[in-house]
Amino acid sequence: MQQTIDVGHYARILNARRAELTTRLERIETDLDQPRNADDDDRAIERNNDEVLESLGGAGQKELVAIEAALERIAHGTYGDCAKCGEPIAKERLDAVPHAALCADCASS
């Protein structure tokens, strides 16, 4: 049985997440651009903080790319279809990961 998904619902979720990530990434960039403290101990802490921010920024960038790809699939009418096997992606998977490009079977193989 073919599942019916509300593409508009997922588009709203994806656009909201994209806006949230964009704001977060801008804040991270601003924090990374701040002048550094001259104190050696403070600089070490700041370097550790910068590494965490860069890691969060990298993860955010990857998710943003996946969201943009999902929005492209919506625009092309292929959202909800597995990019590998072409079978429908389960609604439960899309609810959990709206930018999922692969069905659970293909994602796990």
C-alpha atoms as an extended CHARMM CRD file, in Angstrom:
* protein
*
       109  EXT
         1         1  MET       CA              0.0000000000        0.0000000000        0.0000000000  PROA      1               0.0000000000
         2         2  GLN       CA              1.3700000000        3.4100000000       -1.0270000000  PROA      2               0.0000000000
         3         3  GLN       CA              1.7630000000        5.7700000000        1.9150000000  PROA      3               0.0000000000
         4         4  THR       CA              0.5830000000        9.3370000000        1.7270000000  PROA      4               0.0000000000
         5         5  ILE       CA              2.8030000000       11.9690000000        3.2670000000  PROA      5               0.0000000000
         6         6  ASP       CA              2.0230000000       15.6260000000        3.7730000000  PROA      6               0.0000000000
         7         7  VAL       CA              4.9200000000       17.1740000000        1.8850000000  PROA      7               0.0000000000
         8         8  GLY       CA              3.9270000000       20.6730000000        3.0190000000  PROA      8               0.0000000000
         9         9  HSD       CA              4.2330000000       19.5670000000        6.6450000000  PROA      9               0.0000000000
        10        10  TYR       CA              7.7950000000       18.3460000000        6.0650000000  PROA      10              0.0000000000
        11        11  ALA       CA              8.6800000000       21.4590000000        4.0530000000  PROA      11              0.0000000000
        12        12  ARG       CA              7.6470000000       23.6140000000        7.0260000000  PROA      12              0.0000000000
        13        13  ILE       CA              9.7110000000       21.4680000000        9.4130000000  PROA      13              0.0000000000
        14        14  LEU       CA             12.7430000000       21.5720000000        7.1050000000  PROA      14              0.0000000000
        15        15  ASN       CA             12.5100000000       25.3330000000        6.5630000000  PROA      15              0.0000000000
        16        16  ALA       CA             12.1980000000       25.9640000000       10.3050000000  PROA      16              0.0000000000
        17        17  ARG       CA             15.2220000000       23.7630000000       11.0130000000  PROA      17              0.0000000000
        18        18  ARG       CA             17.1840000000       25.4830000000        8.2280000000  PROA      18              0.0000000000
        19        19  ALA       CA             16.4420000000       28.8850000000        9.8000000000  PROA      19              0.0000000000
        20        20  GLU       CA             17.4300000000       27.6050000000       13.2430000000  PROA      20              0.0000000000
        21        21  LEU       CA             20.6990000000       26.1350000000       11.9510000000  PROA      21              0.0000000000
        22        22  THR       CA             21.5450000000       29.2520000000        9.9630000000  PROA      22              0.0000000000
        23        23  THR       CA             21.1280000000       31.4070000000       13.0770000000  PROA      23              0.0000000000
        24        24  ARG       CA             23.1740000000       28.9800000000       15.1700000000  PROA      24              0.0000000000
        25        25  LEU       CA             25.9740000000       28.8200000000       12.5800000000  PROA      25              0.0000000000
        26        26  GLU       CA             26.0910000000       32.6140000000       12.3770000000  PROA      26              0.0000000000
        27        27  ARG       CA             26.4640000000       32.7790000000       16.1790000000  PROA      27              0.0000000000
        28        28  ILE       CA             29.2340000000       30.1850000000       16.1020000000  PROA      28              0.0000000000
        29        29  GLU       CA             31.0550000000       32.1560000000       13.4010000000  PROA      29              0.0000000000
        30        30  THR       CA             30.7110000000       35.3410000000       15.4500000000  PROA      30              0.0000000000
        31        31  ASP       CA             32.0640000000       33.5930000000       18.5600000000  PROA      31              0.0000000000
        32        32  LEU       CA             35.0150000000       32.1810000000       16.6370000000  PROA      32              0.0000000000
        33        33  ASP       CA             35.8440000000       35.6520000000       15.2800000000  PROA      33              0.0000000000
        34        34  GLN       CA             36.0760000000       37.2210000000       18.7720000000  PROA      34              0.0000000000
        35        35  PRO       CA             39.5040000000       38.4980000000       19.8610000000  PROA      35              0.0000000000
        36        36  ARG       CA             41.4130000000       36.0760000000       22.0570000000  PROA      36              0.0000000000
        37        37  ASN       CA             42.5330000000       36.6230000000       25.6300000000  PROA      37              0.0000000000
        38        38  ALA       CA             46.2240000000       37.3180000000       26.2750000000  PROA      38              0.0000000000
        39        39  ASP       CA             46.2930000000       35.0970000000       29.3810000000  PROA      39              0.0000000000
        40        40  ASP       CA             47.8140000000       31.6550000000       28.6270000000  PROA      40              0.0000000000
        41        41  ASP       CA             45.3150000000       29.7000000000       30.7650000000  PROA      41              0.0000000000
        42        42  ASP       CA             42.3740000000       31.5570000000       29.2400000000  PROA      42              0.0000000000
        43        43  ARG       CA             43.7580000000       31.0150000000       25.7340000000  PROA      43              0.0000000000
        44        44  ALA       CA             43.9350000000       27.2590000000       26.3470000000  PROA      44              0.0000000000
        45        45  ILE       CA             40.3100000000       27.2260000000       27.4710000000  PROA      45              0.0000000000
        46        46  GLU       CA             39.3220000000       29.3480000000       24.4750000000  PROA      46              0.0000000000
        47        47  ARG       CA             41.1330000000       26.9430000000       22.1170000000  PROA      47              0.0000000000
        48        48  ASN       CA             39.1720000000       24.0420000000       23.6000000000  PROA      48              0.0000000000
        49        49  ASN       CA             35.9540000000       26.0160000000       23.2680000000  PROA      49              0.0000000000
        50        50  ASP       CA             36.8280000000       26.8560000000       19.6680000000  PROA      50              0.0000000000
        51        51  GLU       CA             37.3270000000       23.1790000000       18.8760000000  PROA      51              0.0000000000
        52        52  VAL       CA             33.8830000000       22.3900000000       20.2720000000  PROA      52              0.0000000000
        53        53  LEU       CA             32.3340000000       25.2720000000       18.3200000000  PROA      53              0.0000000000
        54        54  GLU       CA             34.0560000000       24.1520000000       15.1180000000  PROA      54              0.0000000000
        55        55  SER       CA             32.7870000000       20.6150000000       15.6380000000  PROA      55              0.0000000000
        56        56  LEU       CA             29.2400000000       21.8720000000       16.2160000000  PROA      56              0.0000000000
        57        57  GLY       CA             29.5640000000       24.1170000000       13.1920000000  PROA      57              0.0000000000
        58        58  GLY       CA             30.7130000000       21.2240000000       11.0170000000  PROA      58              0.0000000000
        59        59  ALA       CA             27.8150000000       19.0520000000       12.1300000000  PROA      59              0.0000000000
        60        60  GLY       CA             25.4230000000       21.9380000000       11.5230000000  PROA      60              0.0000000000
        61        61  GLN       CA             26.8240000000       22.4920000000        8.0350000000  PROA      61              0.0000000000
        62        62  LYS       CA             26.3340000000       18.8060000000        7.1690000000  PROA      62              0.0000000000
        63        63  GLU       CA             22.7560000000       18.8770000000        8.4020000000  PROA      63              0.0000000000
        64        64  LEU       CA             22.1190000000       22.0920000000        6.4680000000  PROA      64              0.0000000000
        65        65  VAL       CA             23.3490000000       20.4360000000        3.2550000000  PROA      65              0.0000000000
        66        66  ALA       CA             21.0260000000       17.4740000000        3.9100000000  PROA      66              0.0000000000
        67        67  ILE       CA             18.1070000000       19.8390000000        4.5310000000  PROA      67              0.0000000000
        68        68  GLU       CA             18.7850000000       21.7330000000        1.3090000000  PROA      68              0.0000000000
        69        69  ALA       CA             18.8630000000       18.4110000000       -0.5630000000  PROA      69              0.0000000000
        70        70  ALA       CA             15.5390000000       17.3970000000        1.0200000000  PROA      70              0.0000000000
        71        71  LEU       CA             13.9770000000       20.7050000000       -0.0120000000  PROA      71              0.0000000000
        72        72  GLU       CA             15.2590000000       20.0870000000       -3.5450000000  PROA      72              0.0000000000
        73        73  ARG       CA             13.5980000000       16.6570000000       -3.4940000000  PROA      73              0.0000000000
        74        74  ILE       CA             10.3660000000       18.3320000000       -2.4400000000  PROA      74              0.0000000000
        75        75  ALA       CA             10.6910000000       20.7860000000       -5.3320000000  PROA      75              0.0000000000
        76        76  HSD       CA             11.3010000000       17.9250000000       -7.7740000000  PROA      76              0.0000000000
        77        77  GLY       CA              8.5160000000       15.7280000000       -6.4090000000  PROA      77              0.0000000000
        78        78  THR       CA             10.8060000000       12.9560000000       -5.1960000000  PROA      78              0.0000000000
        79        79  TYR       CA             10.6600000000       13.6600000000       -1.4590000000  PROA      79              0.0000000000
        80        80  GLY       CA              9.8560000000       10.5370000000        0.5180000000  PROA      80              0.0000000000
        81        81  ASP       CA             11.3800000000        8.1730000000       -2.0490000000  PROA      81              0.0000000000
        82        82  CYS       CA             14.6460000000        6.4450000000       -1.2040000000  PROA      82              0.0000000000
        83        83  ALA       CA             17.4790000000        7.8810000000       -3.2760000000  PROA      83              0.0000000000
        84        84  LYS       CA             19.0860000000        4.4370000000       -3.4990000000  PROA      84              0.0000000000
        85        85  CYS       CA             16.3020000000        1.8940000000       -4.0760000000  PROA      85              0.0000000000
        86        86  GLY       CA             13.4050000000        4.1850000000       -5.0030000000  PROA      86              0.0000000000
        87        87  GLU       CA             11.0530000000        2.6490000000       -2.4240000000  PROA      87              0.0000000000
        88        88  PRO       CA              9.0550000000        4.9350000000       -0.1200000000  PROA      88              0.0000000000
        89        89  ILE       CA             10.7650000000        6.0610000000        3.0680000000  PROA      89              0.0000000000
        90        90  ALA       CA              8.5990000000        5.1620000000        6.0650000000  PROA      90              0.0000000000
        91        91  LYS       CA              6.6650000000        8.0790000000        7.5140000000  PROA      91              0.0000000000
        92        92  GLU       CA              8.0720000000        7.2030000000       10.9560000000  PROA      92              0.0000000000
        93        93  ARG       CA             11.6000000000        7.6640000000        9.5810000000  PROA      93              0.0000000000
        94        94  LEU       CA             10.6830000000       10.9950000000        7.9870000000  PROA      94              0.0000000000
        95        95  ASP       CA              9.0990000000       12.0820000000       11.2670000000  PROA      95              0.0000000000
        96        96  ALA       CA             12.3730000000       11.2990000000       13.0580000000  PROA      96              0.0000000000
        97        97  VAL       CA             14.7360000000       12.5360000000       10.3160000000  PROA      97              0.0000000000
        98        98  PRO       CA             12.8410000000       14.8060000000        7.9010000000  PROA      98              0.0000000000
        99        99  HSD       CA             15.9160000000       15.2210000000        5.6930000000  PROA      99              0.0000000000
       100       100  ALA       CA             16.4260000000       11.4540000000        5.2970000000  PROA      100             0.0000000000
       101       101  ALA       CA             17.3440000000       10.5540000000        1.7200000000  PROA      101             0.0000000000
       102       102  LEU       CA             17.4440000000        6.7950000000        2.2900000000  PROA      102             0.0000000000
       103       103  CYS       CA             14.9550000000        4.2710000000        3.6060000000  PROA      103             0.0000000000
       104       104  ALA       CA             15.9460000000        2.4530000000        6.8010000000  PROA      104             0.0000000000
       105       105  ASP       CA             17.0900000000       -0.6570000000        4.8900000000  PROA      105             0.0000000000
       106       106  CYS       CA             19.3940000000        1.2670000000        2.5460000000  PROA      106             0.0000000000
       107       107  ALA       CA             20.6810000000        3.4990000000        5.3600000000  PROA      107             0.0000000000
       108       108  SER       CA             21.6920000000        0.4630000000        7.3980000000  PROA      108             0.0000000000
       109       109  SER       CA             23.4600000000       -1.3500000000        4.5530000000  PROA      109             0.0000000000
